[in-house]
Protein backbone atom coordinates (compact mmCIF):
# COMPACT_ATOMS: atom_id res chain seq x y z
CA UNK A 1 0.00 0.00 0.00
CA UNK A 2 0.97 3.62 -0.50
CA UNK A 3 0.71 6.45 2.03
CA UNK A 4 -0.62 9.99 1.92
CA UNK A 5 -1.14 12.71 4.49
CA UNK A 6 -4.70 13.39 5.56
CA UNK A 7 -6.25 16.28 7.44
CA UNK A 8 -4.08 17.42 10.34
CA UNK A 9 -1.08 15.40 9.20
CA UNK A 10 -2.63 11.97 9.82
CA UNK A 11 -0.81 9.15 8.01
CA UNK A 12 -3.22 7.18 5.83
CA UNK A 13 -2.80 4.13 3.61
CA UNK A 14 -4.32 3.82 0.14
CA UNK A 15 -4.42 1.81 -3.08
CA UNK A 16 -4.79 3.11 -6.63
CA UNK A 17 -5.87 0.41 -9.08
CA UNK A 18 -6.05 1.10 -12.83
CA UNK A 19 -9.04 0.07 -14.87
CA UNK A 20 -8.70 -2.98 -17.09
CA UNK A 21 -9.15 -1.87 -20.70
CA UNK A 22 -9.45 -5.40 -22.04
CA UNK A 23 -11.66 -7.26 -19.57
CA UNK A 24 -15.43 -7.28 -19.60
CA UNK A 25 -17.37 -7.82 -16.37
CA UNK A 26 -18.74 -11.38 -16.48
CA UNK A 27 -19.62 -10.96 -20.14
CA UNK A 28 -21.92 -8.02 -19.41
CA UNK A 29 -20.04 -5.43 -21.42
CA UNK A 30 -17.74 -5.12 -24.38
CA UNK A 31 -14.09 -4.29 -23.78
CA UNK A 32 -14.07 -1.02 -21.85
CA UNK A 33 -11.88 2.01 -22.45
CA UNK A 34 -11.27 3.50 -19.02
CA UNK A 35 -10.03 6.76 -20.52
CA UNK A 36 -13.61 7.99 -20.79
CA UNK A 37 -14.74 6.85 -17.36
CA UNK A 38 -14.24 8.90 -14.21
CA UNK A 39 -12.32 7.21 -11.39
CA UNK A 40 -14.27 5.94 -8.42
CA UNK A 41 -13.33 6.50 -4.78
CA UNK A 42 -14.37 3.80 -2.30
CA UNK A 43 -14.79 4.58 1.41
CA UNK A 44 -15.19 1.69 3.84
CA UNK A 45 -17.36 1.39 6.93
CA UNK A 46 -16.77 1.33 10.67
CA UNK A 47 -14.40 -1.39 11.98
CA UNK A 48 -13.68 -2.44 8.40
CA UNK A 49 -10.84 -1.61 6.00
CA UNK A 50 -10.17 -1.17 2.31
CA UNK A 51 -9.52 -4.92 2.04
CA UNK A 52 -12.48 -6.22 4.03
CA UNK A 53 -15.03 -3.85 2.51
CA UNK A 54 -13.86 -3.71 -1.09
CA UNK A 55 -11.07 -6.14 -2.02
CA UNK A 56 -12.27 -9.41 -0.48
CA UNK A 57 -15.89 -8.97 -1.71
CA UNK A 58 -14.41 -8.46 -5.21
CA UNK A 59 -15.56 -4.88 -5.63
CA UNK A 60 -12.15 -3.78 -6.88
CA UNK A 61 -12.10 -6.62 -9.42
CA UNK A 62 -15.66 -5.77 -10.50
CA UNK A 63 -14.98 -2.08 -11.01
CA UNK A 64 -11.55 -2.36 -12.62
CA UNK A 65 -12.99 -5.07 -14.85
CA UNK A 66 -15.52 -2.49 -15.97
CA UNK A 67 -12.67 -0.21 -17.04
CA UNK A 68 -12.70 2.06 -14.00
CA UNK A 69 -9.74 3.36 -12.04
CA UNK A 70 -10.42 2.51 -8.40
CA UNK A 71 -9.00 4.47 -5.47
CA UNK A 72 -9.53 3.18 -1.94
CA UNK A 73 -8.02 3.86 1.46
CA UNK A 74 -8.15 2.98 5.14
CA UNK A 75 -9.96 5.59 7.20
CA UNK A 76 -8.12 7.08 10.16
CA UNK A 77 -8.19 4.64 13.07
CA UNK A 78 -8.69 1.68 10.74
CA UNK A 79 -6.66 -0.88 8.82
CA UNK A 80 -3.12 0.25 8.05
CA UNK A 81 -3.78 3.93 8.70
CA UNK A 82 -2.71 5.86 11.79
CA UNK A 83 -4.63 5.14 14.99
CA UNK A 84 -5.93 8.09 17.01
CA UNK A 85 -7.53 7.92 20.45
CA UNK A 86 -9.19 11.31 20.93
CA UNK A 87 -12.84 11.35 19.76
CA UNK A 88 -12.32 14.91 18.49
CA UNK A 89 -10.11 13.48 15.74
CA UNK A 90 -13.03 11.56 14.22
CA UNK A 91 -15.47 14.31 13.30
CA UNK A 92 -16.98 13.36 9.96
CA UNK A 93 -15.81 16.67 8.46
CA UNK A 94 -12.23 15.61 9.24
CA UNK A 95 -12.74 12.18 7.73
CA UNK A 96 -14.28 13.72 4.60
CA UNK A 97 -11.27 16.05 4.44
CA UNK A 98 -9.05 12.96 4.45
CA UNK A 99 -10.86 11.72 1.35
CA UNK A 100 -10.46 15.11 -0.31
CA UNK A 101 -6.74 15.09 0.56
CA UNK A 102 -6.39 11.77 -1.27
CA UNK A 103 -8.06 13.20 -4.38
CA UNK A 104 -5.68 16.15 -4.23
CA UNK A 105 -2.71 13.86 -3.65
CA UNK A 106 -3.56 11.92 -6.82
CA UNK A 107 -4.56 14.99 -8.82
CA UNK A 108 -8.12 13.74 -9.34
CA UNK A 109 -10.44 16.60 -10.11
CA UNK A 110 -13.79 14.78 -10.20
CA UNK A 111 -14.76 11.25 -9.20
CA UNK A 112 -17.67 8.99 -8.47
CA UNK A 113 -17.82 8.12 -4.77
CA UNK A 114 -19.15 4.95 -3.14
CA UNK A 115 -19.17 4.52 0.62
CA UNK A 116 -20.60 1.85 2.86
CA UNK A 117 -22.25 2.61 6.23
CA UNK A 118 -19.91 5.09 7.97
CA UNK A 119 -18.10 5.40 4.65
CA UNK A 120 -21.37 6.43 3.00
CA UNK A 121 -21.78 9.14 5.63
CA UNK A 122 -18.24 10.35 4.91
CA UNK A 123 -18.96 10.33 1.19
CA UNK A 124 -22.14 12.36 1.66
CA UNK A 125 -20.27 14.98 3.70
CA UNK A 126 -17.57 15.12 1.01
CA UNK A 127 -20.13 15.59 -1.77
CA UNK A 128 -22.02 18.24 0.18
CA UNK A 129 -18.90 20.27 1.01
CA UNK A 130 -17.20 19.88 -2.38
CA UNK A 131 -19.84 19.28 -5.06
CA UNK A 132 -17.40 20.17 -7.83
CA UNK A 133 -15.28 17.10 -6.94
CA UNK A 134 -18.02 14.44 -6.86
CA UNK A 135 -19.85 13.42 -10.03
CA UNK A 136 -22.17 10.89 -8.40
CA UNK A 137 -22.71 9.35 -4.97
CA UNK A 138 -23.47 5.75 -4.04
CA UNK A 139 -24.62 5.29 -0.44
CA UNK A 140 -24.40 1.66 0.63
CA UNK A 141 -25.81 0.52 3.95
CA UNK A 142 -27.15 3.96 4.87
CA UNK A 143 -30.72 5.22 4.86
CA UNK A 144 -32.46 8.09 6.62
CA UNK A 145 -30.08 7.85 9.58
CA UNK A 146 -27.81 10.12 7.55
CA UNK A 147 -30.13 12.96 8.52
CA UNK A 148 -32.02 12.06 11.68
CA UNK A 149 -29.27 11.75 14.27
CA UNK A 150 -29.54 8.00 14.73
CA UNK A 151 -25.93 7.05 14.05
CA UNK A 152 -24.51 3.85 15.50
CA UNK A 153 -25.35 3.78 19.22
CA UNK A 154 -22.64 5.14 21.49
CA UNK A 155 -22.92 1.80 23.28
CA UNK A 156 -20.85 0.37 20.43
CA UNK A 157 -17.91 2.24 21.93
CA UNK A 158 -18.60 0.57 25.26
CA UNK A 159 -18.64 -2.77 23.46
CA UNK A 160 -15.19 -2.05 22.03
CA UNK A 161 -13.88 -1.48 25.56
CA UNK A 162 -15.54 -4.49 27.19
CA UNK A 163 -13.11 -7.19 28.40
CA UNK A 164 -14.83 -9.77 26.21
CA UNK A 165 -17.68 -10.10 23.73
CA UNK A 166 -19.08 -12.73 26.09
CA UNK A 167 -19.85 -9.92 28.55
CA UNK A 168 -22.24 -8.25 26.09
CA UNK A 169 -25.96 -8.98 25.91
CA UNK A 170 -27.11 -6.38 23.36
CA UNK A 171 -27.16 -8.03 19.87
CA UNK A 172 -25.82 -4.97 18.04
CA UNK A 173 -23.02 -4.52 20.55
CA UNK A 174 -22.06 -8.16 20.18
CA UNK A 175 -22.20 -7.96 16.36
CA UNK A 176 -19.85 -5.00 16.11
CA UNK A 177 -17.51 -6.27 18.84
CA UNK A 178 -17.24 -9.66 17.15
CA UNK A 179 -16.61 -7.95 13.82
CA UNK A 180 -13.88 -5.78 15.33
CA UNK A 181 -12.27 -8.84 16.89
CA UNK A 182 -12.48 -10.77 13.62
CA UNK A 183 -10.79 -7.92 11.72
CA UNK A 184 -8.11 -7.56 14.43
CA UNK A 185 -8.95 -3.88 14.74
CA UNK A 186 -7.56 -1.45 17.29
CA UNK A 187 -10.63 -1.40 19.52
CA UNK A 188 -9.53 1.67 21.49
CA UNK A 189 -9.29 3.65 18.26
CA UNK A 190 -12.71 2.35 17.19
CA UNK A 191 -14.24 3.43 20.50
CA UNK A 192 -12.90 6.95 19.91
CA UNK A 193 -14.24 6.86 16.34
CA UNK A 194 -17.77 5.99 17.49
CA UNK A 195 -17.75 8.76 20.08
CA UNK A 196 -16.39 11.35 17.67
CA UNK A 197 -18.18 10.61 14.39
CA UNK A 198 -21.75 11.32 15.47
CA UNK A 199 -22.44 13.94 12.84
CA UNK A 200 -25.58 14.19 10.73
CA UNK A 201 -26.29 15.95 7.46
CA UNK A 202 -29.35 18.21 7.82
CA UNK A 203 -32.21 17.54 5.44
CA UNK A 204 -32.00 21.11 4.12
CA UNK A 205 -28.41 20.52 2.98
CA UNK A 206 -29.29 17.15 1.48
CA UNK A 207 -32.01 18.89 -0.52
CA UNK A 208 -29.43 21.13 -2.17
CA UNK A 209 -27.26 18.22 -3.36
CA UNK A 210 -28.16 17.91 -7.04
CA UNK A 211 -25.84 15.11 -8.10
CA UNK A 212 -27.13 11.62 -9.05
CA UNK A 213 -27.44 9.39 -5.97
CA UNK A 214 -27.95 5.64 -5.59
CA UNK A 215 -28.97 4.33 -2.16
CA UNK A 216 -28.29 0.59 -1.79
CA UNK A 217 -29.54 -1.09 1.39
CA UNK A 218 -30.27 -4.69 2.29
CA UNK A 219 -33.94 -5.47 2.85
CA UNK A 220 -33.05 -7.03 6.23
CA UNK A 221 -30.71 -4.20 7.29
CA UNK A 222 -31.74 -2.99 10.76
CA UNK A 223 -28.80 -0.58 11.09
CA UNK A 224 -28.98 1.71 8.04
CA UNK A 225 -32.41 3.31 8.44
CA UNK A 226 -35.08 3.62 5.75
CA UNK A 227 -33.56 4.17 2.28
CA UNK A 228 -36.84 5.43 0.82
CA UNK A 229 -37.08 8.17 3.46
CA UNK A 230 -33.57 9.28 2.56
CA UNK A 231 -34.17 9.13 -1.19
CA UNK A 232 -36.97 11.69 -1.08
CA UNK A 233 -34.64 14.18 0.63
CA UNK A 234 -32.35 14.26 -2.43
CA UNK A 235 -33.39 15.98 -5.66
CA UNK A 236 -32.14 13.04 -7.76
CA UNK A 237 -31.86 9.75 -5.88
CA UNK A 238 -33.16 6.24 -6.31
CA UNK A 239 -33.13 3.17 -4.11
CA UNK A 240 -31.56 -0.19 -4.88
CA UNK A 241 -32.98 -2.84 -2.50
CA UNK A 242 -30.61 -5.75 -1.86
CA UNK A 243 -32.99 -8.67 -1.26
CA UNK A 244 -32.63 -10.78 1.86
CA UNK A 245 -29.41 -9.16 3.04
CA UNK A 246 -28.63 -7.59 6.42
CA UNK A 247 -26.12 -4.80 7.09
CA UNK A 248 -23.03 -6.99 6.91
CA UNK A 249 -24.02 -9.45 4.21
CA UNK A 250 -25.20 -6.87 1.68
CA UNK A 251 -21.68 -5.67 0.92
CA UNK A 252 -20.68 -8.27 -1.67
CA UNK A 253 -24.10 -9.16 -3.04
CA UNK A 254 -24.36 -9.53 -6.85
CA UNK A 255 -27.53 -7.40 -6.94
CA UNK A 256 -25.58 -4.56 -5.35
CA UNK A 257 -22.73 -4.88 -7.86
CA UNK A 258 -24.98 -5.12 -10.89
CA UNK A 259 -27.03 -2.15 -9.69
CA UNK A 260 -23.93 -0.01 -9.20
CA UNK A 261 -22.53 -0.86 -12.65
CA UNK A 262 -25.88 -0.03 -14.24
CA UNK A 263 -26.11 3.25 -12.29
CA UNK A 264 -22.63 4.32 -13.31
CA UNK A 265 -23.12 3.16 -16.90
CA UNK A 266 -26.27 5.22 -17.26
CA UNK A 267 -24.33 8.38 -16.36
CA UNK A 268 -22.08 8.00 -19.40
DATALIN-V932643 format. One record per backbone hydrogen bond with DSSP energy under -1.0 kcal/mol. NH is the residue of the N-H (numbers start at 0). CO is the residue of the C=O. E is the energy in kcal/mol with one decimal. If there is no record, write none. Layout:
nh->NH co->CO e->E
nh->NH co->CO e->E
This chain:
nh->1 co->13 e->-2.6
nh->3 co->11 e->-2.5
nh->5 co->9 e->-3.4
nh->8 co->5 e->-1.8
nh->11 co->3 e->-2.6
nh->13 co->1 e->-2.2
nh->14 co->71 e->-3.1
nh->16 co->69 e->-3.3
nh->19 co->63 e->-3.1
nh->25 co->23 e->-1.1
nh->27 co->24 e->-2.5
nh->35 co->32 e->-1.3
nh->36 co->33 e->-1.5
nh->39 co->68 e->-2.5
nh->40 co->111 e->-2.9
nh->41 co->70 e->-2.7
nh->42 co->113 e->-2.3
nh->47 co->44 e->-1.7
nh->52 co->48 e->-2.4
nh->53 co->49 e->-1.7
nh->54 co->49 e->-1.3
nh->55 co->50 e->-3.1
nh->57 co->54 e->-1.8
nh->58 co->53 e->-1.5
nh->59 co->53 e->-1.7
nh->61 co->57 e->-2.2
nh->62 co->58 e->-2.7
nh->63 co->59 e->-2.8
nh->64 co->60 e->-2.1
nh->66 co->63 e->-1.9
nh->67 co->62 e->-2.0
nh->69 co->16 e->-3.1
nh->70 co->39 e->-2.6
nh->71 co->14 e->-2.1
nh->73 co->12 e->-2.3
nh->76 co->81 e->-2.8
nh->77 co->74 e->-2.1
nh->80 co->77 e->-2.3
nh->81 co->10 e->-3.0
nh->88 co->85 e->-2.4
nh->89 co->86 e->-2.0
nh->94 co->90 e->-1.9
nh->95 co->91 e->-2.7
nh->96 co->92 e->-1.9
nh->97 co->93 e->-1.6
nh->98 co->94 e->-1.5
nh->99 co->95 e->-2.1
nh->100 co->96 e->-2.5
nh->101 co->97 e->-1.7
nh->102 co->98 e->-1.9
nh->103 co->99 e->-2.5
nh->104 co->100 e->-2.6
nh->105 co->101 e->-2.0
nh->107 co->102 e->-2.8
nh->110 co->132 e->-2.4
nh->111 co->38 e->-2.5
nh->112 co->135 e->-2.0
nh->113 co->40 e->-2.8
nh->114 co->137 e->-2.2
nh->115 co->42 e->-2.0
nh->116 co->139 e->-3.4
nh->118 co->115 e->-2.4
nh->120 co->116 e->-1.9
nh->121 co->117 e->-2.4
nh->122 co->118 e->-2.4
nh->123 co->119 e->-2.4
nh->124 co->120 e->-2.2
nh->125 co->121 e->-2.4
nh->126 co->122 e->-2.6
nh->127 co->123 e->-2.3
nh->128 co->124 e->-2.2
nh->129 co->125 e->-2.3
nh->132 co->129 e->-2.1
nh->134 co->110 e->-3.0
nh->136 co->211 e->-2.3
nh->137 co->112 e->-2.8
nh->138 co->213 e->-3.1
nh->139 co->114 e->-2.9
nh->140 co->215 e->-2.7
nh->142 co->223 e->-2.3
nh->143 co->225 e->-1.1
nh->144 co->223 e->-1.0
nh->145 co->142 e->-2.0
nh->146 co->143 e->-1.8
nh->147 co->143 e->-1.5
nh->150 co->148 e->-1.7
nh->155 co->152 e->-2.3
nh->156 co->153 e->-1.4
nh->157 co->153 e->-1.0
nh->158 co->154 e->-2.0
nh->159 co->155 e->-1.8
nh->160 co->156 e->-1.2
nh->166 co->163 e->-1.5
nh->167 co->164 e->-1.7
nh->173 co->169 e->-2.5
nh->174 co->170 e->-2.4
nh->175 co->171 e->-2.3
nh->176 co->172 e->-2.4
nh->177 co->173 e->-2.7
nh->178 co->174 e->-2.0
nh->179 co->175 e->-2.5
nh->180 co->176 e->-2.5
nh->181 co->177 e->-2.5
nh->182 co->178 e->-2.0
nh->183 co->180 e->-1.1
nh->184 co->179 e->-2.4
nh->186 co->184 e->-1.1
nh->189 co->185 e->-2.0
nh->190 co->186 e->-2.2
nh->191 co->187 e->-1.7
nh->192 co->188 e->-2.2
nh->193 co->189 e->-2.5
nh->194 co->190 e->-1.9
nh->195 co->191 e->-1.7
nh->196 co->192 e->-2.1
nh->200 co->145 e->-2.5
nh->205 co->201 e->-2.1
nh->206 co->202 e->-2.3
nh->207 co->204 e->-1.2
nh->208 co->205 e->-1.8
nh->212 co->235 e->-2.0
nh->213 co->136 e->-2.3
nh->214 co->237 e->-2.6
nh->215 co->138 e->-2.4
nh->216 co->239 e->-1.3
nh->218 co->241 e->-2.3
nh->219 co->244 e->-2.4
nh->220 co->217 e->-1.6
nh->229 co->225 e->-1.3
nh->230 co->226 e->-2.6
nh->231 co->227 e->-1.6
nh->232 co->229 e->-1.5
nh->237 co->212 e->-1.8
nh->239 co->214 e->-3.3
nh->241 co->216 e->-2.1
nh->244 co->241 e->-1.5
nh->249 co->245 e->-1.3
nh->252 co->249 e->-1.5
nh->256 co->252 e->-1.9
nh->257 co->253 e->-2.9
nh->258 co->254 e->-2.4
nh->259 co->255 e->-2.1
nh->260 co->256 e->-2.5
nh->261 co->257 e->-2.3
nh->262 co->258 e->-2.3
nh->263 co->259 e->-2.8
nh->264 co->260 e->-2.6
nh->265 co->261 e->-2.0
nh->266 co->263 e->-1.2
nh->267 co->264 e->-1.2
